[in-house]
Amino acid sequence: MFKRIMCAIFGHPVDRNRVWFDGVDFRATCPRCRQKLIKNAKRAWIVVDADKIAADSNRMPHPRDRQ
């Protein structure tokens, strides 16, 4: 809970070594609160709903999940 408050106040840090491109957007996971992030058109990292992303068929799976 404390980590989520930190992200709400200071924003989500992004580990640049863990960012990946899914064919549509750049994606990452906040190392502090573990929420899924996506880089929007304004080049800011925002929290996204994982179900919305999974429903988009144009997106490639995470590199670890590819066969």
C-alpha positions, -999 to 999 in steps of 0.1 A, spaced: 0 0 0 28 24 8 44 18 -25 11 26 -43 9 59 -24 45 67 -35 36 61 -71 5 83 -68 26 111 -54 58 108 -74 47 89 -104 57 54 -116 94 48 -121 102 28 -152 130 3 -155 143 12 -190 159 -22 -193 126 -39 -190 105 -19 -215 93 -39 -246 73 -31 -277 42 -51 -284 37 -40 -320 14 -11 -310 28 6 -279 57 5 -255 49 -14 -223 65 -19 -189 56 -28 -153 62 -4 -124 89 -19 -103 74 -2 -72 37 -11 -73 38 -38 -101 10 -21 -122 11 -25 -159 21 7 -178 19 18 -213 35 48 -230 8 71 -244 10 96 -274 22 123 -251 51 101 -242 40 97 -206 37 64 -188 1 56 -177 -15 27 -159 -36 4 -182 -61 -24 -177 -45 -56 -186 -78 -70 -200 -81 -42 -225 -46 -49 -238 -52 -86 -240 -83 -81 -262 -64 -62 -289 -53 -88 -315 -27 -65 -331 -5 -67 -301 23 -93 -298 28 -113 -266 56 -105 -242 89 -118 -255 92 -144 -228 57 -158 -238 65 -162 -275 71 -197 -288 
